[in-house]
């Protein structure tokens, strides 16, 4: 066990030499010359991929490629939607975010990763919406005006998760009454 630790890092105590033999930047008035710790690294001619420690780095890169592909699939799915469908999904996702915040404040169980996932999804939807406005030639000022009008026209409705929960409760009550 000790030999493994010794193989990983080697402590080198430099020999005391005369002050004139050491380079000017290494000379100090202190009698303590310090400790150098050397880590074992792959040789200079060996590519990084061939080094044994880089296998974990290669594994960590693989999921990012998959995530990028998922993101591209999601964007193509969003771009296939109409503006009205995008607006409806934004309203639903914002309602879901409200429900998550309520669950958090009530100290109920929830997945904290859902906050980021929903915010990112909303941002992607709004980005595609703005891209379409730019294609139509709508300037930034008019876009903000239209956005304000759209926000005022939103009819408040319960988010899909709450609707699902209410349906499940109604089904449970109906099952109790019939039993």
ZALO-556945 format. One record per atom (N, C-alpha, C): residue in three letters; chain; atom name; x, y, z. Coordinates in steps of 0.2 Angstrom, whole numbers, plus 2048, in hexadecimal, padded with zeros to 3 digits. Layout:
N
{'Ala' 'A' 'CA' {X Y Z}},
...
! end
This chain:
179
{'Unk' 'A' 'N' {804 7FA 800}},
{'Unk' 'A' 'CA' {800 800 800}},
{'Unk' 'A' 'C' {804 806 800}},
{'Unk' 'A' 'N' {80A 806 804}},
{'Unk' 'A' 'CA' {80E 80C 804}},
{'Unk' 'A' 'C' {812 80D 7FE}},
{'Unk' 'A' 'N' {813 807 7FA}},
{'Unk' 'A' 'CA' {817 808 7F4}},
{'Unk' 'A' 'C' {813 80B 7EF}},
{'Unk' 'A' 'N' {80C 80A 7EF}},
{'Unk' 'A' 'CA' {807 80D 7EA}},
{'Unk' 'A' 'C' {807 815 7EB}},
{'Unk' 'A' 'N' {807 817 7F1}},
{'Unk' 'A' 'CA' {807 81E 7F3}},
{'Unk' 'A' 'C' {80E 821 7F1}},
{'Unk' 'A' 'N' {813 81D 7F2}},
{'Unk' 'A' 'CA' {81A 820 7F0}},
{'Unk' 'A' 'C' {81B 820 7E8}},
{'Unk' 'A' 'N' {817 81C 7E5}},
{'Unk' 'A' 'CA' {818 81C 7DD}},
{'Unk' 'A' 'C' {814 822 7DB}},
{'Unk' 'A' 'N' {80F 824 7DE}},
{'Unk' 'A' 'CA' {80B 829 7DB}},
{'Unk' 'A' 'C' {80E 830 7DC}},
{'Unk' 'A' 'N' {811 831 7E1}},
{'Unk' 'A' 'CA' {815 838 7E2}},
{'Unk' 'A' 'C' {81C 837 7E6}},
{'Unk' 'A' 'N' {821 83A 7E3}},
{'Unk' 'A' 'CA' {827 839 7E6}},
{'Unk' 'A' 'C' {829 840 7E9}},
{'Unk' 'A' 'N' {82C 840 7EF}},
{'Unk' 'A' 'CA' {82E 846 7F3}},
{'Unk' 'A' 'C' {836 846 7F1}},
{'Unk' 'A' 'N' {838 84C 7EF}},
{'Unk' 'A' 'CA' {83F 84D 7EE}},
{'Unk' 'A' 'C' {841 852 7F2}},
{'Unk' 'A' 'N' {846 851 7F6}},
{'Unk' 'A' 'CA' {849 856 7FA}},
{'Unk' 'A' 'C' {850 858 7F7}},
{'Unk' 'A' 'N' {850 85F 7F4}},
{'Unk' 'A' 'CA' {856 861 7F1}},
{'Unk' 'A' 'C' {85C 861 7F6}},
{'Unk' 'A' 'N' {862 860 7F3}},
{'Unk' 'A' 'CA' {868 860 7F7}},
{'Unk' 'A' 'C' {86A 868 7F8}},
{'Unk' 'A' 'N' {86C 869 7FE}},
{'Unk' 'A' 'CA' {86E 870 7FF}},
{'Unk' 'A' 'C' {875 871 7FA}},
{'Unk' 'A' 'N' {874 877 7F7}},
{'Unk' 'A' 'CA' {87A 879 7F3}},
{'Unk' 'A' 'C' {87C 880 7F5}},
{'Unk' 'A' 'N' {882 881 7F2}},
{'Unk' 'A' 'CA' {884 888 7F3}},
{'Unk' 'A' 'C' {880 88D 7F0}},
{'Unk' 'A' 'N' {87F 893 7F3}},
{'Unk' 'A' 'CA' {87B 898 7F0}},
{'Unk' 'A' 'C' {87D 89A 7E9}},
{'Unk' 'A' 'N' {883 89A 7E8}},
{'Unk' 'A' 'CA' {885 89C 7E1}},
{'Unk' 'A' 'C' {884 897 7DC}},
{'Unk' 'A' 'N' {883 891 7DD}},
{'Unk' 'A' 'CA' {881 88C 7D8}},
{'Unk' 'A' 'C' {87A 88C 7D6}},
{'Unk' 'A' 'N' {876 88E 7DB}},
{'Unk' 'A' 'CA' {86E 88E 7D9}},
{'Unk' 'A' 'C' {86D 894 7D5}},
{'Unk' 'A' 'N' {868 894 7D1}},
{'Unk' 'A' 'CA' {866 899 7CD}},
{'Unk' 'A' 'C' {863 89F 7D1}},
{'Unk' 'A' 'N' {864 8A5 7CF}},
{'Unk' 'A' 'CA' {862 8AB 7D3}},
{'Unk' 'A' 'C' {85B 8AB 7D6}},
{'Unk' 'A' 'N' {856 8A8 7D2}},
{'Unk' 'A' 'CA' {84F 8A8 7D4}},
{'Unk' 'A' 'C' {84E 8A3 7D9}},
{'Unk' 'A' 'N' {853 89E 7DA}},
{'Unk' 'A' 'CA' {852 899 7DF}},
{'Unk' 'A' 'C' {855 89B 7E6}},
{'Unk' 'A' 'N' {85A 89F 7E6}},
{'Unk' 'A' 'CA' {85D 8A1 7EC}},
{'Unk' 'A' 'C' {858 8A5 7F1}},
{'Unk' 'A' 'N' {859 8A3 7F7}},
{'Unk' 'A' 'CA' {855 8A6 7FC}},
{'Unk' 'A' 'C' {859 8A6 802}},
{'Unk' 'A' 'N' {857 8AB 807}},
{'Unk' 'A' 'CA' {85A 8AC 80D}},
{'Unk' 'A' 'C' {858 8A7 812}},
{'Unk' 'A' 'N' {853 8A3 810}},
{'Unk' 'A' 'CA' {851 89E 815}},
{'Unk' 'A' 'C' {855 898 815}},
{'Unk' 'A' 'N' {856 894 81A}},
{'Unk' 'A' 'CA' {859 88E 81A}},
{'Unk' 'A' 'C' {855 888 818}},
{'Unk' 'A' 'N' {84E 889 818}},
{'Unk' 'A' 'CA' {84A 884 815}},
{'Unk' 'A' 'C' {84A 884 80E}},
{'Unk' 'A' 'N' {84B 87F 80A}},
{'Unk' 'A' 'CA' {84B 87F 803}},
{'Unk' 'A' 'C' {845 87C 800}},
{'Unk' 'A' 'N' {841 879 804}},
{'Unk' 'A' 'CA' {83A 877 801}},
{'Unk' 'A' 'C' {83A 870 7FF}},
{'Unk' 'A' 'N' {834 86D 7FD}},
{'Unk' 'A' 'CA' {833 867 7FB}},
{'Unk' 'A' 'C' {830 867 7F4}},
{'Unk' 'A' 'N' {832 863 7F0}},
{'Unk' 'A' 'CA' {830 862 7E9}},
{'Unk' 'A' 'C' {82C 85C 7E9}},
{'Unk' 'A' 'N' {826 85C 7E6}},
{'Unk' 'A' 'CA' {822 856 7E6}},
{'Unk' 'A' 'C' {821 855 7DE}},
{'Unk' 'A' 'N' {823 84F 7DC}},
{'Unk' 'A' 'CA' {823 84D 7D5}},
{'Unk' 'A' 'C' {81D 848 7D4}},
{'Unk' 'A' 'N' {819 84A 7CF}},
{'Unk' 'A' 'CA' {813 845 7CD}},
{'Unk' 'A' 'C' {815 841 7C7}},
{'Unk' 'A' 'N' {813 83B 7C6}},
{'Unk' 'A' 'CA' {815 837 7C1}},
{'Unk' 'A' 'C' {810 839 7BB}},
{'Unk' 'A' 'N' {813 83B 7B5}},
{'Unk' 'A' 'CA' {80F 83D 7B0}},
{'Unk' 'A' 'C' {811 839 7AA}},
{'Unk' 'A' 'N' {80D 838 7A4}},
{'Unk' 'A' 'CA' {80F 834 79F}},
{'Unk' 'A' 'C' {815 838 79B}},
{'Unk' 'A' 'N' {819 834 798}},
{'Unk' 'A' 'CA' {81F 837 794}},
{'Unk' 'A' 'C' {81C 83C 78F}},
{'Unk' 'A' 'N' {821 841 78D}},
{'Unk' 'A' 'CA' {81F 846 788}},
{'Unk' 'A' 'C' {81D 843 782}},
{'Unk' 'A' 'N' {820 83E 77F}},
{'Unk' 'A' 'CA' {81E 83C 779}},
{'Unk' 'A' 'C' {818 838 778}},
{'Unk' 'A' 'N' {815 836 77E}},
{'Unk' 'A' 'CA' {80F 831 77E}},
{'Unk' 'A' 'C' {809 836 77D}},
{'Unk' 'A' 'N' {804 834 779}},
{'Unk' 'A' 'CA' {7FE 838 778}},
{'Unk' 'A' 'C' {7FA 837 77F}},
{'Unk' 'A' 'N' {7F6 83C 780}},
{'Unk' 'A' 'CA' {7F2 83C 786}},
{'Unk' 'A' 'C' {7ED 837 786}},
{'Unk' 'A' 'N' {7EA 835 780}},
{'Unk' 'A' 'CA' {7E5 830 780}},
{'Unk' 'A' 'C' {7E8 829 782}},
{'Unk' 'A' 'N' {7EE 828 781}},
{'Unk' 'A' 'CA' {7F2 822 783}},
{'Unk' 'A' 'C' {7F3 821 78A}},
{'Unk' 'A' 'N' {7F3 827 78E}},
{'Unk' 'A' 'CA' {7F5 827 795}},
{'Unk' 'A' 'C' {7EF 824 799}},
{'Unk' 'A' 'N' {7F1 820 79E}},
{'Unk' 'A' 'CA' {7EC 81C 7A2}},
{'Unk' 'A' 'C' {7E7 821 7A6}},
{'Unk' 'A' 'N' {7E9 826 7A8}},
{'Unk' 'A' 'CA' {7E5 82B 7AC}},
{'Unk' 'A' 'C' {7E0 82E 7A8}},
{'Unk' 'A' 'N' {7E1 82F 7A1}},
{'Unk' 'A' 'CA' {7DC 832 79D}},
{'Unk' 'A' 'C' {7D6 82E 79B}},
{'Unk' 'A' 'N' {7D6 828 79D}},
{'Unk' 'A' 'CA' {7D0 824 79B}},
{'Unk' 'A' 'C' {7CA 827 79F}},
{'Unk' 'A' 'N' {7CA 829 7A5}},
{'Unk' 'A' 'CA' {7C5 82C 7A8}},
{'Unk' 'A' 'C' {7C3 833 7A5}},
{'Unk' 'A' 'N' {7C7 836 7A2}},
{'Unk' 'A' 'CA' {7C6 83D 79E}},
{'Unk' 'A' 'C' {7C2 83B 798}},
{'Unk' 'A' 'N' {7C4 835 795}},
{'Unk' 'A' 'CA' {7C0 833 78E}},
{'Unk' 'A' 'C' {7B9 831 790}},
{'Unk' 'A' 'N' {7B8 82E 796}},
{'Unk' 'A' 'CA' {7B2 82C 798}},
{'Unk' 'A' 'C' {7AD 832 799}},
{'Unk' 'A' 'N' {7B0 837 79C}},
{'Unk' 'A' 'CA' {7AC 83D 79E}},
{'Unk' 'A' 'C' {7AA 841 798}},
{'Unk' 'A' 'N' {7AE 840 792}},
{'Unk' 'A' 'CA' {7AC 844 78C}},
{'Unk' 'A' 'C' {7A7 841 789}},
{'Unk' 'A' 'N' {7A6 83A 789}},
{'Unk' 'A' 'CA' {7A1 837 785}},
{'Unk' 'A' 'C' {79A 839 787}},
{'Unk' 'A' 'N' {798 83A 78D}},
{'Unk' 'A' 'CA' {791 83C 78E}},
{'Unk' 'A' 'C' {78F 843 78B}},
{'Unk' 'A' 'N' {794 848 78B}},
{'Unk' 'A' 'CA' {793 84E 788}},
{'Unk' 'A' 'C' {791 84E 781}},
{'Unk' 'A' 'N' {794 849 77D}},
{'Unk' 'A' 'CA' {792 848 776}},
{'Unk' 'A' 'C' {78B 846 776}},
{'Unk' 'A' 'N' {789 841 77B}},
{'Unk' 'A' 'CA' {782 83F 77B}},
{'Unk' 'A' 'C' {77D 845 77D}},
{'Unk' 'A' 'N' {77F 849 781}},
{'Unk' 'A' 'CA' {77B 84E 783}},
{'Unk' 'A' 'C' {77A 853 77E}},
{'Unk' 'A' 'N' {77F 854 77A}},
{'Unk' 'A' 'CA' {77F 859 774}},
{'Unk' 'A' 'C' {77A 856 76F}},
{'Unk' 'A' 'N' {77A 850 76E}},
{'Unk' 'A' 'CA' {775 84D 769}},
{'Unk' 'A' 'C' {76E 84D 76C}},
{'Unk' 'A' 'N' {76D 84C 772}},
{'Unk' 'A' 'CA' {766 84D 775}},
{'Unk' 'A' 'C' {764 854 774}},
{'Unk' 'A' 'N' {769 859 775}},
{'Unk' 'A' 'CA' {767 860 775}},
{'Unk' 'A' 'C' {765 862 76D}},
{'Unk' 'A' 'N' {768 85F 769}},
{'Unk' 'A' 'CA' {767 860 762}},
{'Unk' 'A' 'C' {760 85D 760}},
{'Unk' 'A' 'N' {75F 857 763}},
{'Unk' 'A' 'CA' {758 854 761}},
{'Unk' 'A' 'C' {753 858 764}},
{'Unk' 'A' 'N' {754 85B 76A}},
{'Unk' 'A' 'CA' {74F 85F 76E}},
{'Unk' 'A' 'C' {74E 865 769}},
{'Unk' 'A' 'N' {753 868 767}},
{'Unk' 'A' 'CA' {752 86E 763}},
{'Unk' 'A' 'C' {74E 86D 75C}},
{'Unk' 'A' 'N' {750 867 759}},
{'Unk' 'A' 'CA' {74C 866 753}},
{'Unk' 'A' 'C' {745 865 755}},
{'Unk' 'A' 'N' {743 862 75A}},
{'Unk' 'A' 'CA' {73C 861 75D}},
{'Unk' 'A' 'C' {739 867 75E}},
{'Unk' 'A' 'N' {73D 86C 761}},
{'Unk' 'A' 'CA' {73A 873 763}},
{'Unk' 'A' 'C' {739 877 75C}},
{'Unk' 'A' 'N' {73D 876 757}},
{'Unk' 'A' 'CA' {73D 87A 751}},
{'Unk' 'A' 'C' {737 877 74D}},
{'Unk' 'A' 'N' {735 871 74E}},
{'Unk' 'A' 'CA' {72F 86E 74A}},
{'Unk' 'A' 'C' {728 871 74D}},
{'Unk' 'A' 'N' {728 874 753}},
{'Unk' 'A' 'CA' {722 877 756}},
{'Unk' 'A' 'C' {720 87E 753}},
{'Unk' 'A' 'N' {71A 87F 754}},
{'Unk' 'A' 'CA' {718 886 752}},
{'Unk' 'A' 'C' {719 88B 757}},
{'Unk' 'A' 'N' {718 891 756}},
{'Unk' 'A' 'CA' {719 896 75B}},
{'Unk' 'A' 'C' {714 895 761}},
{'Unk' 'A' 'N' {70D 893 75F}},
{'Unk' 'A' 'CA' {708 892 764}},
{'Unk' 'A' 'C' {70A 88C 769}},
{'Unk' 'A' 'N' {70D 887 766}},
{'Unk' 'A' 'CA' {70F 881 76A}},
{'Unk' 'A' 'C' {715 883 76E}},
{'Unk' 'A' 'N' {719 887 76C}},
{'Unk' 'A' 'CA' {71F 889 770}},
{'Unk' 'A' 'C' {71C 88D 776}},
{'Unk' 'A' 'N' {718 892 774}},
{'Unk' 'A' 'CA' {715 896 77A}},
{'Unk' 'A' 'C' {711 892 77F}},
{'Unk' 'A' 'N' {70E 88D 77D}},
{'Unk' 'A' 'CA' {70A 889 782}},
{'Unk' 'A' 'C' {70F 885 786}},
{'Unk' 'A' 'N' {714 882 783}},
{'Unk' 'A' 'CA' {719 87E 787}},
{'Unk' 'A' 'C' {71D 883 78C}},
{'Unk' 'A' 'N' {71E 889 78A}},
{'Unk' 'A' 'CA' {722 88E 78E}},
{'Unk' 'A' 'C' {71D 88F 794}},
{'Unk' 'A' 'N' {717 890 793}},
{'Unk' 'A' 'CA' {712 891 799}},
{'Unk' 'A' 'C' {712 88B 79D}},
{'Unk' 'A' 'N' {711 885 79A}},
{'Unk' 'A' 'CA' {711 87F 79E}},
{'Unk' 'A' 'C' {718 87E 7A2}},
{'Unk' 'A' 'N' {71D 87F 79F}},
{'Unk' 'A' 'CA' {724 87F 7A3}},
{'Unk' 'A' 'C' {724 884 7A9}},
{'Unk' 'A' 'N' {722 88A 7A7}},
{'Unk' 'A' 'CA' {722 88F 7AD}},
{'Unk' 'A' 'C' {71E 88D 7B2}},
{'Unk' 'A' 'N' {718 88A 7B1}},
{'Unk' 'A' 'CA' {714 887 7B6}},
{'Unk' 'A' 'C' {717 882 7BA}},
{'Unk' 'A' 'N' {71B 87D 7B6}},
{'Unk' 'A' 'CA' {71E 878 7BA}},
{'Unk' 'A' 'C' {724 87B 7BE}},
{'Unk' 'A' 'N' {727 880 7BC}},
{'Unk' 'A' 'CA' {72C 883 7C0}},
{'Unk' 'A' 'C' {729 886 7C7}},
{'Unk' 'A' 'N' {723 889 7C6}},
{'Unk' 'A' 'CA' {71F 88B 7CC}},
{'Unk' 'A' 'C' {71E 885 7D1}},
{'Unk' 'A' 'N' {71C 880 7CE}},
{'Unk' 'A' 'CA' {71A 87A 7D2}},
{'Unk' 'A' 'C' {720 878 7D6}},
{'Unk' 'A' 'N' {726 877 7D2}},
{'Unk' 'A' 'CA' {72C 875 7D5}},
{'Unk' 'A' 'C' {72E 87A 7DB}},
{'Unk' 'A' 'N' {72D 881 7DA}},
{'Unk' 'A' 'CA' {72F 885 7DF}},
{'Unk' 'A' 'C' {72A 884 7E5}},
{'Unk' 'A' 'N' {724 883 7E4}},
{'Unk' 'A' 'CA' {71F 882 7E9}},
{'Unk' 'A' 'C' {721 87B 7ED}},
{'Unk' 'A' 'N' {723 876 7EA}},
{'Unk' 'A' 'CA' {726 870 7ED}},
{'Unk' 'A' 'C' {72C 871 7F1}},
{'Unk' 'A' 'N' {730 875 7EE}},
{'Unk' 'A' 'CA' {736 877 7F2}},
{'Unk' 'A' 'C' {735 87B 7F8}},
{'Unk' 'A' 'N' {730 880 7F8}},
{'Unk' 'A' 'CA' {72F 883 7FE}},
{'Unk' 'A' 'C' {72B 87F 803}},
{'Unk' 'A' 'N' {727 87A 801}},
{'Unk' 'A' 'CA' {723 876 805}},
{'Unk' 'A' 'C' {728 870 808}},
{'Unk' 'A' 'N' {72E 870 806}},
{'Unk' 'A' 'CA' {733 86B 808}},
{'Unk' 'A' 'C' {731 864 806}},
{'Unk' 'A' 'N' {72D 864 800}},
{'Unk' 'A' 'CA' {72B 85D 7FD}},
{'Unk' 'A' 'C' {731 85A 7F9}},
{'Unk' 'A' 'N' {731 854 7F8}},
{'Unk' 'A' 'CA' {736 851 7F3}},
{'Unk' 'A' 'C' {735 853 7EC}},
{'Unk' 'A' 'N' {73B 855 7E9}},
{'Unk' 'A' 'CA' {73B 857 7E2}},
{'Unk' 'A' 'C' {742 856 7DF}},
{'Unk' 'A' 'N' {742 856 7D9}},
{'Unk' 'A' 'CA' {749 855 7D6}},
{'Unk' 'A' 'C' {74B 85C 7D4}},
{'Unk' 'A' 'N' {751 85E 7D7}},
{'Unk' 'A' 'CA' {754 865 7D7}},
{'Unk' 'A' 'C' {756 866 7CF}},
{'Unk' 'A' 'N' {758 860 7CC}},
{'Unk' 'A' 'CA' {75A 861 7C5}},
{'Unk' 'A' 'C' {755 863 7C0}},
{'Unk' 'A' 'N' {74E 863 7C2}},
{'Unk' 'A' 'CA' {749 865 7BE}},
{'Unk' 'A' 'C' {749 86C 7BD}},
{'Unk' 'A' 'N' {74B 870 7C2}},
{'Unk' 'A' 'CA' {74B 877 7C2}},
{'Unk' 'A' 'C' {74F 879 7BC}},
{'Unk' 'A' 'N' {756 877 7BB}},
{'Unk' 'A' 'CA' {75A 879 7B6}},
{'Unk' 'A' 'C' {757 876 7AF}},
{'Unk' 'A' 'N' {755 870 7AF}},
{'Unk' 'A' 'CA' {753 86D 7A9}},
{'Unk' 'A' 'C' {74D 871 7A6}},
{'Unk' 'A' 'N' {748 873 7AA}},
{'Unk' 'A' 'CA' {742 877 7A8}},
{'Unk' 'A' 'C' {745 87E 7A6}},
{'Unk' 'A' 'N' {749 881 7A9}},
{'Unk' 'A' 'CA' {74B 888 7A7}},
{'Unk' 'A' 'C' {74F 887 7A1}},
{'Unk' 'A' 'N' {753 882 7A0}},
{'Unk' 'A' 'CA' {756 882 799}},
{'Unk' 'A' 'C' {752 880 794}},
{'Unk' 'A' 'N' {74C 87C 795}},
{'Unk' 'A' 'CA' {747 87B 790}},
{'Unk' 'A' 'C' {744 881 78E}},
{'Unk' 'A' 'N' {742 885 793}},
{'Unk' 'A' 'CA' {73E 88C 792}},
{'Unk' 'A' 'C' {743 890 78D}},
{'Unk' 'A' 'N' {749 890 78F}},
{'Unk' 'A' 'CA' {74E 895 78B}},
{'Unk' 'A' 'C' {74F 892 784}},
{'Unk' 'A' 'N' {74F 88C 783}},
{'Unk' 'A' 'CA' {74F 889 77C}},
{'Unk' 'A' 'C' {749 88B 778}},
{'Unk' 'A' 'N' {743 88A 77B}},
{'Unk' 'A' 'CA' {73D 88C 778}},
{'Unk' 'A' 'C' {73D 893 776}},
{'Unk' 'A' 'N' {73E 898 77B}},
{'Unk' 'A' 'CA' {73E 89F 779}},
{'Unk' 'A' 'C' {744 8A1 774}},
{'Unk' 'A' 'N' {749 89D 774}},
{'Unk' 'A' 'CA' {74E 89F 76F}},
{'Unk' 'A' 'C' {74C 89D 768}},
{'Unk' 'A' 'N' {749 897 767}},
{'Unk' 'A' 'CA' {746 895 761}},
{'Unk' 'A' 'C' {740 89A 75F}},
{'Unk' 'A' 'N' {73C 89D 764}},
{'Unk' 'A' 'CA' {737 8A2 762}},
{'Unk' 'A' 'C' {73A 8A8 760}},
{'Unk' 'A' 'N' {740 8AA 763}},
{'Unk' 'A' 'CA' {743 8B1 761}},
{'Unk' 'A' 'C' {746 8B0 75A}},
{'Unk' 'A' 'N' {749 8AA 759}},
{'Unk' 'A' 'CA' {74C 8A8 752}},
{'Unk' 'A' 'C' {747 8A9 74D}},
{'Unk' 'A' 'N' {741 8A7 74E}},
{'Unk' 'A' 'CA' {73C 8A8 749}},
{'Unk' 'A' 'C' {73A 8AF 748}},
{'Unk' 'A' 'N' {73A 8B3 74D}},
{'Unk' 'A' 'CA' {738 8BA 74D}},
{'Unk' 'A' 'C' {73D 8BD 749}},
{'Unk' 'A' 'N' {744 8BC 74A}},
{'Unk' 'A' 'CA' {749 8BF 746}},
{'Unk' 'A' 'C' {748 8BD 73F}},
{'Unk' 'A' 'N' {747 8B7 73D}},
{'Unk' 'A' 'CA' {746 8B5 736}},
{'Unk' 'A' 'C' {740 8B9 733}},
{'Unk' 'A' 'N' {73B 8BA 737}},
{'Unk' 'A' 'CA' {735 8BE 734}},
{'Unk' 'A' 'C' {737 8C6 734}},
{'Unk' 'A' 'N' {73D 8C8 737}},
{'Unk' 'A' 'CA' {73F 8CF 736}},
{'Unk' 'A' 'C' {73C 8D3 73C}},
{'Unk' 'A' 'N' {73A 8D0 741}},
{'Unk' 'A' 'CA' {737 8D3 747}},
{'Unk' 'A' 'C' {73D 8D6 74B}},
{'Unk' 'A' 'N' {73E 8DC 74D}},
{'Unk' 'A' 'CA' {743 8DF 751}},
{'Unk' 'A' 'C' {742 8DE 758}},
{'Unk' 'A' 'N' {747 8DF 75C}},
{'Unk' 'A' 'CA' {748 8DE 763}},
{'Unk' 'A' 'C' {742 8E1 767}},
{'Unk' 'A' 'N' {741 8E8 765}},
{'Unk' 'A' 'CA' {73C 8EC 769}},
{'Unk' 'A' 'C' {735 8E9 768}},
{'Unk' 'A' 'N' {734 8E8 761}},
{'Unk' 'A' 'CA' {72D 8E5 760}},
{'Unk' 'A' 'C' {72C 8DE 763}},
{'Unk' 'A' 'N' {731 8DA 763}},
{'Unk' 'A' 'CA' {731 8D4 766}},
{'Unk' 'A' 'C' {72F 8D4 76D}},
{'Unk' 'A' 'N' {732 8D9 771}},
{'Unk' 'A' 'CA' {731 8D9 778}},
{'Unk' 'A' 'C' {72A 8DC 779}},
{'Unk' 'A' 'N' {727 8E0 775}},
{'Unk' 'A' 'CA' {720 8E2 775}},
{'Unk' 'A' 'C' {71C 8DD 774}},
{'Unk' 'A' 'N' {71D 8D9 76F}},
{'Unk' 'A' 'CA' {719 8D3 76E}},
{'Unk' 'A' 'C' {719 8CE 774}},
{'Unk' 'A' 'N' {71F 8CD 777}},
{'Unk' 'A' 'CA' {720 8C9 77C}},
{'Unk' 'A' 'C' {71C 8CB 782}},
{'Unk' 'A' 'N' {71C 8D2 783}},
{'Unk' 'A' 'CA' {718 8D4 789}},
{'Unk' 'A' 'C' {710 8D3 788}},
{'Unk' 'A' 'N' {70E 8D4 782}},
{'Unk' 'A' 'CA' {707 8D3 780}},
{'Unk' 'A' 'C' {705 8CB 781}},
{'Unk' 'A' 'N' {70A 8C7 77F}},
{'Unk' 'A' 'CA' {709 8C0 780}},
{'Unk' 'A' 'C' {708 8BE 787}},
{'Unk' 'A' 'N' {70D 8C1 78B}},
{'Unk' 'A' 'CA' {70C 8BF 792}},
{'Unk' 'A' 'C' {706 8C2 796}},
{'Unk' 'A' 'N' {703 8C7 793}},
{'Unk' 'A' 'CA' {6FD 8CA 796}},
{'Unk' 'A' 'C' {6F7 8C5 794}},
{'Unk' 'A' 'N' {6F8 8C2 78E}},
{'Unk' 'A' 'CA' {6F2 8BF 78C}},
{'Unk' 'A' 'C' {6F2 8B7 78E}},
{'Unk' 'A' 'N' {6F7 8B5 792}},
{'Unk' 'A' 'CA' {6F7 8AE 794}},
{'Unk' 'A' 'C' {6F2 8AD 799}},
{'Unk' 'A' 'N' {6EE 8A8 798}},
{'Unk' 'A' 'CA' {6E9 8A6 79D}},
{'Unk' 'A' 'C' {6EC 8A1 7A2}},
{'Unk' 'A' 'N' {6EB 8A2 7A8}},
{'Unk' 'A' 'CA' {6EE 89E 7AD}},
{'Unk' 'A' 'C' {6EB 898 7AD}},
{'Unk' 'A' 'N' {6EF 892 7AD}},
{'Unk' 'A' 'CA' {6EC 88C 7AD}},
{'Unk' 'A' 'C' {6F1 887 7B1}},
{'Unk' 'A' 'N' {6EE 882 7B4}},
{'Unk' 'A' 'CA' {6F3 87E 7B8}},
{'Unk' 'A' 'C' {6F8 87A 7B4}},
{'Unk' 'A' 'N' {6FE 879 7B6}},
{'Unk' 'A' 'CA' {703 876 7B2}},
{'Unk' 'A' 'C' {701 86E 7B2}},
{'Unk' 'A' 'N' {704 86B 7AD}},
{'Unk' 'A' 'CA' {702 864 7AB}},
{'Unk' 'A' 'C' {703 85F 7B1}},
{'Unk' 'A' 'N' {708 860 7B5}},
{'Unk' 'A' 'CA' {709 85C 7BB}},
{'Unk' 'A' 'C' {704 85C 7C0}},
{'Unk' 'A' 'N' {701 863 7C1}},
{'Unk' 'A' 'CA' {6FC 864 7C6}},
{'Unk' 'A' 'C' {6F5 860 7C3}},
{'Unk' 'A' 'N' {6F4 861 7BC}},
{'Unk' 'A' 'CA' {6EE 85E 7B9}},
{'Unk' 'A' 'C' {6EE 856 7BA}},
{'Unk' 'A' 'N' {6F4 854 7B9}},
{'Unk' 'A' 'CA' {6F5 84C 7BA}},
{'Unk' 'A' 'C' {6F4 84A 7C1}},
{'Unk' 'A' 'N' {6F6 84E 7C6}},
{'Unk' 'A' 'CA' {6F5 84D 7CD}},
{'Unk' 'A' 'C' {6EE 84D 7CF}},
{'Unk' 'A' 'N' {6EA 852 7CC}},
{'Unk' 'A' 'CA' {6E3 853 7CE}},
{'Unk' 'A' 'C' {6DF 84D 7CB}},
{'Unk' 'A' 'N' {6E1 84B 7C5}},
{'Unk' 'A' 'CA' {6DE 845 7C2}},
{'Unk' 'A' 'C' {6DF 83F 7C6}},
{'Unk' 'A' 'N' {6E5 83E 7C8}},
{'Unk' 'A' 'CA' {6E6 838 7CC}},
{'Unk' 'A' 'C' {6E2 838 7D3}},
{'Unk' 'A' 'N' {6E2 83E 7D6}},
{'Unk' 'A' 'CA' {6DE 83F 7DC}},
{'Unk' 'A' 'C' {6D6 83D 7DB}},
{'Unk' 'A' 'N' {6D4 840 7D5}},
{'Unk' 'A' 'CA' {6CD 83F 7D3}},
{'Unk' 'A' 'C' {6CC 837 7D2}},
{'Unk' 'A' 'N' {6D0 834 7CF}},
{'Unk' 'A' 'CA' {6CF 82D 7CE}},
{'Unk' 'A' 'C' {6D0 829 7D4}},
{'Unk' 'A' 'N' {6D4 82B 7D9}},
{'Unk' 'A' 'CA' {6D4 827 7DF}},
{'Unk' 'A' 'C' {6CE 828 7E3}},
{'Unk' 'A' 'N' {6CB 82E 7E3}},
{'Unk' 'A' 'CA' {6C5 830 7E6}},
{'Unk' 'A' 'C' {6BF 82C 7E3}},
{'Unk' 'A' 'N' {6BF 82B 7DD}},
{'Unk' 'A' 'CA' {6BA 827 7D9}},
{'Unk' 'A' 'C' {6BA 820 7DB}},
{'Unk' 'A' 'N' {6C1 81E 7DC}},
{'Unk' 'A' 'CA' {6C2 817 7DE}},
{'Unk' 'A' 'C' {6BF 815 7E5}},
{'Unk' 'A' 'N' {6C0 81A 7E9}},
{'Unk' 'A' 'CA' {6BE 81A 7F0}},
{'Unk' 'A' 'C' {6B6 819 7F1}},
{'Unk' 'A' 'N' {6B3 81E 7ED}},
{'Unk' 'A' 'CA' {6AC 81E 7ED}},
{'Unk' 'A' 'C' {6A9 818 7EA}},
{'Unk' 'A' 'N' {6AC 815 7E5}},
{'Unk' 'A' 'CA' {6A9 80F 7E2}},
{'Unk' 'A' 'C' {6AA 809 7E6}},
{'Unk' 'A' 'N' {6AF 809 7EB}},
{'Unk' 'A' 'CA' {6B1 803 7EF}},
{'Unk' 'A' 'C' {6AE 803 7F5}},
! end
